[in-house]
């Protein structure tokens, strides 16, 4: 498996180079940051200032040279200049990545736990009121646009705060700018209060689809011969469900989860914008709207690495979870 | 199957119930307490004549935290630098850094008597201005505010003593790039007397907007800090080298004011990048008004649509977003919030591209186009939906409320939607196909023209649609073409439009702006307008020491521009301030400094 992993990583390198080059060409042709600089200030900057800005962001260089300088710079830890003054793209990227990982990881954990619980429950209570209810909500959450649900959830959060006379649930940012009483406990609850609404928003769509996977997979396993045999042997129902059926049923979910990381990262763009989390999503929106070439590329490169990495994890998980599969 | 039907029904009923409960939560959250009547008492009088600077006043009590929204992060802290010249930077810095004249909500400027006891023009030939520094004025590290601070300000902003980086400098860091050298490049000498407490400025050429010098939204930076970080001799900004000034300039670019001495009612105690600035009262503040808030926070919220929910959830106490119908209605439903829709210095306008051979050639065509456009319709179908006070703007340099404002546009019929008059312009100029398919006197088709607006801006899309309909009545076909969010600059500088709608920010000091927008080759003159008489009048206006004469010269130039029908002013863009009623003394300052022009006065209502 080690050889396979190394081979996959090596194959990923030309994929990354080709994809970043194509995207680089698209991004540098998506707009003209120099013209934006020249027109977005009042009074308009002098011609010297505009020329200086163009030179600063390498806008006066040929595309291939720009790409080469960028990719070799990245290998040396230099992510290139931003259109925003004083912005260290590398620092910005990894600070934001940490924020997004917090959000995405929380959402994935919650979605996974709930998906397994409700998926299994739905499967073993097939065609009951509970199953129909879970199915209904599963499709409802799948159909709901994230931005709409997030706004609805924010209103519900405000309503909750008003009813309880508290300010537990935050709608803006990862934490409050200040705490009246600055204790570790208050800091912890403040973080949790700000995490609740965006996490639910991001988790629900994944929860909905993963519940359906779990349900379908569980139903398939429950109908299989070896489960019937286990029951016939007189094993307790719980033992059959947890040890024999669930373990097998989770194999497709594990791989789907790894593959869905890209979708969740996409959802984070919207969630972060609505809840004003200063993560990767906000970074992409800001970079695209200001035609910040190197900042956009940094986002894309890290996202590509994450997606390629999780695709590899998905493949490896098959082998780990299913003894029938071996990579040579 | 029958046995499962009740289960299905129960499941769906339960699901429907939960959805309704969720919806109920949302509607009760959006409905609010309906106290907009009592809530709007504080700021409603701001639009009454003469009340702009005093509305929402009240005595304050000590304590409380007040959170105000910044709509963008601050990356570069030197407001005097081209790159740092942003509205958010001005808002954040004016709390801690002083300036001589401060733009006020009524568009006048007010002398900052905490900083200087007087600033007087004592002579006109040569123009001489004398500043007397308040003896109590001091930076919060104990260094007295002095003529040295004036000297450093002038020398870094005049474009000569600290010139822009040379082209050979690949890092573009070896020089100063001031946002404007206007006025500073006309100063002949700056001398100190009375132990550095009196500053006398003599101009080489007169400058009408002299009150914009050393202020007008662009505050002082501490010269002694620049001298220290650059290794220059203390208190001797007059002899700083360009390299030393550049070092100081860059220091103020990179460092938030938590790092150096400031001189305001508050000091910035924390800057969390892209999130918030925290200010606390500065014990060294000598000013007449002592701050009463325990803590002042400027919170970055980059998506305006999220601001009303943050206000409702008490996460912020004041917001200053660009108003939209939905946003205003949302705020109206929040209990205990007062709001004001004011008319700002930004103004919306249609521009014609004179590089287009047909548009550029025929003045009669341009006049006809502008006359056929109904601004009344535009207003009623856009900003008029949430602000009934918006009217057609009648000047290219001044807005109502500014001394010098004269309505020069509406008497010509431009913006009236008078189709008969518009058609007469065309028939008199021998155009054919009027009302059907317009052709020039030499038989060329007029149009189709494109009308361009920034994508996602519904108001501007509506404006283009109304223009399309109005010009259709003249026989001119117009196609509407949105501009990508990041492409406005490309379209403007590349002249990739026939008609475009966007906004300009007028300044409290109009003459400098006039040169940029109307003079031949001016930085904001994207449509290529050129008239020697206008150039001459604008240049004369800048060199006038009498503000009334300067305004008169600008209005003479404006009459020529109106007749040329190059830019059609539509209306002043509304600005929108909403504040919780338990706080007082916040006002809608629609100038380049925004509401935080008087943070020392902000506080909890007594």
Interface residues (C-beta under 8 A of the other chain):
Chain A: X30 X31 X32 X33 X34 X35 X36 X37 X38 X39 X40 X41 X42 X43 X44 X45 X46 X48 X49 X51 X52 X53 X55 X56 X84 X85 X86 X87 X127 X128 X129 X130 X131 X132 X133 X135 X136 X137 X140 X152 X154 X155 X156 X157 X158 X159 X161 X162 X167 X169 X170 X171 X172 X173 X176 X177 X178 X273 X274 X275 X276 X278 X282 X286 X288 X289 X290 X291
Chain B: X4 X7 X8 X10 X11 X12 X14 X15 X18 X19 X22 X25 X26 X28 X29 X30 X65 X67 X75 X76 X82 X83 X84 X85 X164 X165 X167 X170 X171 X172 X177 X179 X180 X182 X253 X254 X272 X274 X275 X276 X278 X295 X297 X299 X300 X301 X302 X303 X306 X309 X310 X312 X313 X314 X315 X316 X484 X485 X486 X487 X488 X489 X490 X492 X493 X494 X504 X505 X507 X512 X513 X516 X523 X524 X526 X592
